[in-house]
């Protein structure tokens, strides 16, 4: 173990000791209601289906989120740091073959379950992998940001090892890589909770090898949850949520906080450029968790579509807080060096997704879902037409709440709205969950299929459609 990793382990040990000083509290909204964890892994093969599952959908709808096995003090628990659990629904030839849930096999989880540790390298920063699941280089991968290595999964959702894909390099990654549709490469902006002066542009090729790592200087240790790709650039979001020594000394589980002294800016890094080549664009203070698409303009400017939070981690020590949220188009103006903001749609919403075959290119449709963190409410799917400005909504029903929606095209050559929208949908009264399949060409219409699950799936984070050929 390197000196840096020994320091990180020591710092983490001190931080955990500080957490024990937080007064005990019996309640936490992120451990209750639809957020509440489930105790056991599950496998279910008898699934009730209403409507018809498209025969073109052959693969797994996979989704991941926090599902803590043990919480000593609910007051000290942060939603972002619960043990990871993956949920998957396998579809094949028009049938729902199985639903499975499995804990991500980090060392602490395996030890708690009485199982041996998995093979592969480790980094001594954190032991939670819970934020996204993707298919890449013939494997499923569970991802997290800020230091921990990805965890490899089988097609049956069993954890089999740790590592930075096939590279063998001990370097952290991101929860939100973006794939270049032309090359299959993954691009990500990565940060380490113990390195407050740099973030990294990392590229993983289609064989799983790390082929690029460029350090970009920053200040204060910003949290960078997502990035975006244009055809010539990777977009860096340097927003005013940064590492907080004060929060760390107070024992906060997630030591990041709103920092009004940190200037908000957006960077354009040429895909093959160095740190000196980044062009920075100032923007009014705000925070962005998630991007939709981005593209270059002929004059050197760029367009970026984002969900914008007015502030974040300003008060709450347990999870995101309700703030003003808008879906916006940002123009990174090459002449002024500033970001011009235009609101596309007002209202609390998150998890923007689009047809990723069009990543970095002109596109038309973005899909978001309504959110209300402090008191979850029934929500709707929104389809935003960024050309016409029209928004169409689909309401899932009374007491139903959809998580992130994934667009799956009918074929590799089908039109942008020719396909389906899939999501896990939760019962706010904690009854069984379901998976809903909508026709992307008729968003406001009835579902094409509903797959009833015989158990509850907790509200979680991100997921993807993993084709059977991936």
Phi and psi in degrees as a GROMACS rama.xvg file:
@    title "Ramachandran Plot"
@    xaxis  label "Phi"
@    yaxis  label "Psi"
@TYPE xy
-73.2719  164.853  UNK-2
-61.3257  -37.8174  UNK-3
-62.8713  -40.6944  UNK-4
-71.108  -34.834  UNK-5
-62.1635  -41.3518  UNK-6
-62.9782  -42.3922  UNK-7
-64.1125  -42.4746  UNK-8
-62.6608  -40.6484  UNK-9
-65.0739  -42.816  UNK-10
-63.2608  -39.6294  UNK-11
-66.4829  -38.3689  UNK-12
-62.2156  -44.3978  UNK-13
-62.0483  -42.6306  UNK-14
-61.2961  -41.8233  UNK-15
-66.5608  -34.766  UNK-16
-64.5122  -39.8416  UNK-17
-64.7892  -36.1039  UNK-18
-59.0457  -32.7726  UNK-19
-67.1525  -13.2174  UNK-20
-83.7524  -11.5585  UNK-21
-67.571  126.493  UNK-22
-53.7516  139.262  UNK-23
-63.5235  135.649  UNK-24
-133.11  135.826  UNK-25
-83.5537  -13.8404  UNK-26
-122.982  153.183  UNK-27
-160.92  122.464  UNK-28
-60.5146  -22.1667  UNK-29
-89.6799  9.50027  UNK-30
-120.391  8.72431  UNK-31
-125.548  165.719  UNK-32
53.7857  -134.827  UNK-33
-68.4277  -14.4845  UNK-34
-82.2444  -18.0047  UNK-35
-57.1878  135.467  UNK-36
-69.2662  159.916  UNK-37
-104.056  150.139  UNK-38
-84.1983  -28.7314  UNK-39
-125.594  151.873  UNK-40
-70.5789  158.527  UNK-41
-143.908  152.821  UNK-42
-136.545  123.825  UNK-43
-130.84  131.32  UNK-44
-116.048  -13.8439  UNK-45
-98.8736  95.9581  UNK-46
-118.69  127.861  UNK-47
-81.1156  132.446  UNK-48
-121.697  130.93  UNK-49
-108.921  137.72  UNK-50
82.9362  -157.959  UNK-51
-128.977  129.954  UNK-52
-80.6399  126.853  UNK-53
-58.5886  134.158  UNK-54
-67.9306  -19.2291  UNK-55
-71.3782  -17.0563  UNK-56
-86.5829  94.3739  UNK-57
-120.854  105.303  UNK-58
163.41  -157.413  UNK-59
-125.668  127.911  UNK-60
-85.7921  106.576  UNK-61
-109.87  140.576  UNK-62
-145.514  146.773  UNK-63
-132.418  156.54  UNK-64
-172.633  176.841  UNK-65
-76.2592  136.231  UNK-66
-148.243  77.2532  UNK-67
-61.9383  133.865  UNK-68
-75.5151  -36.3005  UNK-69
-143  139.726  UNK-70
-130.88  111.086  UNK-71
-70.6384  -43.426  UNK-72
-134.602  102.932  UNK-73
-54.0522  -32.7883  UNK-74
-63.3627  -27.971  UNK-75
-93.2386  -3.94608  UNK-76
-79.0235  137.005  UNK-77
-115.711  133.855  UNK-78
-54.9073  -34.7336  UNK-79
-71.6897  -8.90808  UNK-80
-118.792  17.4536  UNK-81
-77.3591  149.865  UNK-82
-51.0447  140.354  UNK-83
-76.9766  141.06  UNK-84
-134.677  130.554  UNK-85
-99.8191  141.16  UNK-86
-121.936  135.124  UNK-87
-139.523  143.221  UNK-88
-122.175  119.781  UNK-89
-94.7116  125.684  UNK-90
-113.82  138.273  UNK-91
-156.4  124.829  UNK-92
52.2323  42.5308  UNK-93
79.6076  10.0779  UNK-94
-126.029  152.628  UNK-95
-91.9785  105.325  UNK-96
-78.0129  -44.5284  UNK-97
-162.519  157.934  UNK-98
-117.142  136.599  UNK-99
-135.835  148.874  UNK-100
-130.167  137.226  UNK-101
-143.781  138.523  UNK-102
-68.2779  143.317  UNK-103
-72.4002  130.965  UNK-104
-82.9522  58.4896  UNK-105
-69.5093  167.602  UNK-106
-60.3386  -43.5237  UNK-107
-66.6046  -39.0216  UNK-108
-67.3912  -45.9211  UNK-109
-61.9501  -40.8514  UNK-110
-62.979  -42.5159  UNK-111
-65.4774  -30.3705  UNK-112
-89.2  1.86658  UNK-113
73.6893  29.3761  UNK-114
-114.501  153.678  UNK-115
-71.1359  155.545  UNK-116
-65.6538  149.746  UNK-117
-81.612  157.266  UNK-118
-72.4293  166.314  UNK-119
113.526  164.257  UNK-120
-72.3975  161.223  UNK-121
-130.771  161.445  UNK-122
-124.039  140.383  UNK-123
-85.6488  35.2243  UNK-124
-100.435  -52.2424  UNK-125
-149.475  165.381  UNK-126
-133.011  42.5506  UNK-127
-132.506  129.464  UNK-128
-131.447  107.458  UNK-129
-149.911  11.8077  UNK-130
-109.339  -34.2618  UNK-131
-151.79  159.149  UNK-132
-138.601  130.035  UNK-133
-133.939  165.383  UNK-134
-106.728  130.308  UNK-135
-157.6  139.334  UNK-136
52.8313  41.996  UNK-137
75.4253  16.9064  UNK-138
-142.215  154.629  UNK-139
-91.611  144.26  UNK-140
-136.161  129.224  UNK-141
-91.3921  135.589  UNK-142
-125.36  155.012  UNK-143
-150.703  164.211  UNK-144
-103.406  172.718  UNK-145
75.8555  20.3129  UNK-146
138.445  -41.5526  UNK-147
-71.7832  146.376  UNK-148
-76.2388  152.983  UNK-149
-59.8654  158.547  UNK-150
-117.232  128.73  UNK-151
-82.5558  140.939  UNK-152
-125.58  153.689  UNK-153
-83.0278  174.572  UNK-154
-67.3673  -9.55151  UNK-155
-99.6134  8.84963  UNK-156
72.8292  19.5005  UNK-157
-88.4699  133.246  UNK-158
-71.6393  136.478  UNK-159
-129.142  -10.5877  UNK-160
174.398  168.165  UNK-161
-113.965  151.858  UNK-162
158.212  162.303  UNK-163
-84.0831  73.7926  UNK-164
57.3169  -130.429  UNK-165
-95.65  7.06574  UNK-166
-76.9417  -28.7154  UNK-167
76.9224  1.60762  UNK-168
-85.5853  137.011  UNK-169
-92.0274  80.1063  UNK-170
-140.298  139.193  UNK-171
-68.5637  167.728  UNK-172
-131.463  -153.171  UNK-173
-129.878  157.343  UNK-174
-81.5116  -11.9833  UNK-175
-132.85  67.4701  UNK-176
-72.5196  156.008  UNK-177
-123.549  131.588  UNK-178
-88.5241  135.122  UNK-179
-77.2909  117.261  UNK-180
-65.5379  -19.1497  UNK-181
-83.8448  -36.3903  UNK-182
-110.445  -19.3479  UNK-183
80.5814  -0.280248  UNK-184
-68.9739  145.724  UNK-185
-97.1505  128.491  UNK-186
-111.386  138.793  UNK-187
-148.891  150.622  UNK-188
-105.941  120.425  UNK-189
-118.799  146.517  UNK-190
-136.738  161.065  UNK-191
-122.303  129.036  UNK-192
-59.3011  -18.0982  UNK-193
-105.099  4.55887  UNK-194
-123.74  98.4118  UNK-195
-90.0177  1.42458  UNK-196
-110.278  -6.05821  UNK-197
-144.73  148.522  UNK-198
-124.102  166.178  UNK-199
-128.942  137.541  UNK-200
-92.1795  116.31  UNK-201
-118.346  140.9  UNK-202
-126.11  128.419  UNK-203
-111.047  124.319  UNK-204
-77.7206  179.179  UNK-205
-74.0953  -2.09628  UNK-206
-100.369  -1.19074  UNK-207
91.8049  13.7034  UNK-208
-96.7272  141.087  UNK-209
-74.998  115.357  UNK-210
-114.032  -5.08955  UNK-211
-156.415  136.228  UNK-212
-149.132  109.201  UNK-213
-120.208  123.481  UNK-214
-82.7851  133.087  UNK-215
-118.596  120.741  UNK-216
-65.1449  139.221  UNK-217
-140.384  176.982  UNK-218
-121.258  151.791  UNK-219
71.0338  -1.73062  UNK-220
69.3997  64.9186  UNK-221
-69.3988  145.273  UNK-222
-79.2463  121.652  UNK-223
-123.593  98.9667  UNK-224
-82.2805  -29.7444  UNK-225
-144.812  170.015  UNK-226
-144.229  -165.069  UNK-227
-156.735  162.257  UNK-228
-119.925  136.038  UNK-229
-106.305  -178.059  UNK-230
-70.4996  -20.9541  UNK-231
-117.99  -12.4648  UNK-232
-137.11  161.058  UNK-233
-109.953  137.715  UNK-234
-96.5337  127.732  UNK-235
-108.142  126.268  UNK-236
-104.002  102.853  UNK-237
-105.348  89.1993  UNK-238
-106.349  163.608  UNK-239
-82.0135  43.3499  UNK-240
-113.371  115.121  UNK-241
-133.763  167.478  UNK-242
-59.8055  133.443  UNK-243
-118.668  111.466  UNK-244
-61.6824  -37.6716  UNK-245
-60.7493  -47.3083  UNK-246
-62.6305  -40.0157  UNK-247
-61.8399  -44.0526  UNK-248
-69.8924  -23.079  UNK-249
-81.2691  -4.30715  UNK-250
84.5181  12.7227  UNK-251
-58.3406  133.916  UNK-252
-60.7981  -38.6205  UNK-253
-114.658  101.021  UNK-254
-83.2358  54.2929  UNK-255
-124.429  145.439  UNK-256
-151.839  159.223  UNK-257
-60.516  130.504  UNK-258
-125.912  97.4808  UNK-259
-66.9422  -12.9808  UNK-260
-86.5238  -5.62905  UNK-261
-97.1687  114.275  UNK-262
-64.746  136.26  UNK-263
-82.8508  135.11  UNK-264
-155.366  158.957  UNK-265
-124.769  132.15  UNK-266
-111.001  146.437  UNK-267
-112.608  108.946  UNK-268
-102.37  119.122  UNK-269
-54.3808  140.041  UNK-270
-55.5534  -32.5708  UNK-271
-112.64  20.4126  UNK-272
-91.9498  179.072  UNK-273
-110.744  175.732  UNK-274
-57.3799  -35.7829  UNK-275
-65.5377  -16.9123  UNK-276
-90.0815  -4.14504  UNK-277
-67.1395  132.205  UNK-278
-102.258  124.711  UNK-279
-102.059  142.414  UNK-280
-125.956  122.304  UNK-281
-72.4151  147.429  UNK-282
-143.398  151.843  UNK-283
-59.5193  146.207  UNK-284
-56.0442  129.577  UNK-285
-170.392  -177.27  UNK-286
-138.513  142.702  UNK-287
-124.102  118.272  UNK-288
-80.1663  -47.04  UNK-289
-132.599  140.763  UNK-290
-104.89  159.398  UNK-291
-100.175  -119.564  UNK-292
-101.067  170.188  UNK-293
-147.238  158.285  UNK-294
-159.155  155.637  UNK-295
-80.7872  152.198  UNK-296
-111.691  160.808  UNK-297
-64.805  -28.2791  UNK-298
-87.1888  9.04142  UNK-299
94.7585  -6.55077  UNK-300
-78.5198  178.275  UNK-301
-148.489  157.949  UNK-302
-114.511  139.509  UNK-303
-140.336  126.369  UNK-304
-102.626  128.347  UNK-305
-143.776  154.942  UNK-306
-93.1372  127.267  UNK-307
-115.652  127.164  UNK-308
-101.68  133.807  UNK-309
-59.2266  -43.5369  UNK-310
-146.35  168.81  UNK-311
-156.386  145.018  UNK-312
53.0147  42.2613  UNK-313
-87.5371  -37.049  UNK-314
-125.721  -44.7309  UNK-315
-70.557  140.705  UNK-316
-107.881  5.89031  UNK-317
-120.143  -11.1947  UNK-318
167.956  -177.367  UNK-319
-60.4628  150.826  UNK-320
-114.087  152.42  UNK-321
-68.1666  123.213  UNK-322
-137.972  173.529  UNK-323
-62.3654  130.847  UNK-324
-128.416  136.061  UNK-325
-138.39  152.27  UNK-326
-99.0813  123.055  UNK-327
-132.199  157.016  UNK-328
-106.223  123.13  UNK-329
-104.778  130.903  UNK-330
-106.862  117.7  UNK-331
-85.8327  99.2614  UNK-332
-82.1338  113.914  UNK-333
-68.3023  -22.3685  UNK-334
-81.529  -37.3068  UNK-335
-99.5926  -18.9129  UNK-336
72.104  16.8132  UNK-337
-119.357  160.892  UNK-338
-95.2445  123.807  UNK-339
-95.4278  125.426  UNK-340
-107.013  133.256  UNK-341
-132.128  125.379  UNK-342
-76.6192  125.187  UNK-343
-88.2099  -41.4362  UNK-344
-154.059  132.46  UNK-345
-93.0913  159.269  UNK-346
116.404  145.727  UNK-347
-65.915  121.056  UNK-348
-157.252  160.164  UNK-349
-155.625  -174.746  UNK-350
55.6548  56.4486  UNK-351
-67.0246  133.279  UNK-352
-133.75  157.486  UNK-353
-151.22  179.336  UNK-354
-73.5121  104.31  UNK-355
-74.4016  -4.39101  UNK-356
-64.557  -19.0656  UNK-357
-104.59  18.5468  UNK-358
-58.1463  127.003  UNK-359
80.9834  1.31882  UNK-360
-122.978  167.044  UNK-361
-56.6644  142.379  UNK-362
-151.86  176.795  UNK-363
-126.11  -37.6685  UNK-364
-115.846  137.155  UNK-365
-126.743  139.318  UNK-366
-116.103  125.454  UNK-367
-128.224  167.364  UNK-368
-126.88  148.192  UNK-369
-66.3212  148.988  UNK-370
-135.097  150.524  UNK-371
-152.036  98.7056  UNK-372
-71.5886  -47.8413  UNK-373
-67.5203  -32.3926  UNK-374
-143.562  90.0931  UNK-375
-51.4222  136.544  UNK-376
-128.429  159.611  UNK-377
-54.2311  139.999  UNK-378
-128.979  179.204  UNK-379
-129.292  155.706  UNK-380
-87.6853  135.946  UNK-381
-113.43  129.343  UNK-382
-105.564  113.253  UNK-383
-97.4558  124.847  UNK-384
-92.4389  104.172  UNK-385
-77.3595  -6.5742  UNK-386
-87.5078  -50.6255  UNK-387
-89.5852  -20.5744  UNK-388
87.0186  -0.298005  UNK-389
-77.0711  141.221  UNK-390
-121.693  129.09  UNK-391
-114.508  138.153  UNK-392
-115.428  149.66  UNK-393
-124.892  119.167  UNK-394
-91.1975  129.952  UNK-395
-80.933  -19.9289  UNK-396
130.393  162.878  UNK-397
-58.9724  131.672  UNK-398
68.4191  20.7004  UNK-399
-118.161  141.631  UNK-400
-135.865  118.077  UNK-401
-88.4141  141.167  UNK-402
-83.1045  -166.31  UNK-403
-51.563  137.328  UNK-404
-102.777  135.708  UNK-405
-110.566  130.569  UNK-406
-90.2251  131.587  UNK-407
-123.46  116.672  UNK-408
-69.4592  152.115  UNK-409
-62.0071  -38.4938  UNK-410
-153.498  175.36  UNK-411
-68.2179  -18.2066  UNK-412
-114.367  4.6611  UNK-413
-71.9062  163.597  UNK-414
-66.3568  164.469  UNK-415
-60.6973  -30.6991  UNK-416
-107.016  16.5848  UNK-417
-101.561  95.5549  UNK-418
169.87  -153.382  UNK-419
-136.445  156.884  UNK-420
-117.038  117.486  UNK-421
-115.591  140.177  UNK-422
-157.946  152.818  UNK-423
-79.082  132.326  UNK-424
-120.249  132.091  UNK-425
-109.462  148.079  UNK-426
-92.2438  119.455  UNK-427
-66.1121  -17.3457  UNK-428
-93.4642  13.3686  UNK-429
68.6521  25.1536  UNK-430
-81.225  -174.294  UNK-431
-59.5958  150.403  UNK-432
-92.583  178.005  UNK-433
-150.201  164.891  UNK-434
-113.506  129.496  UNK-435
-112.455  133.418  UNK-436
-113.485  118.192  UNK-437
-106.902  150.157  UNK-438
-80.0571  119.024  UNK-439
-63.8048  -22.047  UNK-440
-83.298  -4.90716  UNK-441
-143.62  61.4606  UNK-442
-58.8046  -39.4298  UNK-443
-77.6713  -10.3439  UNK-444
-81.0103  -178.036  UNK-445
-70.5051  158.05  UNK-446
-61.1123  147.6  UNK-447
-74.5583  -34.779  UNK-448
-154.959  148.542  UNK-449
-129.729  123.6  UNK-450
-105.694  113.596  UNK-451
-81.6043  128.031  UNK-452
-96.6144  140.771  UNK-453
-82.6087  16.3301  UNK-454
-153.13  173.802  UNK-455
-93.6642  136.563  UNK-456
-108.721  123.817  UNK-457
-65.6943  152.625  UNK-458
-57.7136  135.355  UNK-459
-138.69  -150.758  UNK-460
-109.021  -101.001  UNK-461
-116.733  164.205  UNK-462
-163.767  178.245  UNK-463
-152.652  163.636  UNK-464
-88.7516  122.538  UNK-465
-107.266  101.076  UNK-466
-61.3527  152.741  UNK-467
-61.0725  -23.6528  UNK-468
-88.2182  -3.01838  UNK-469
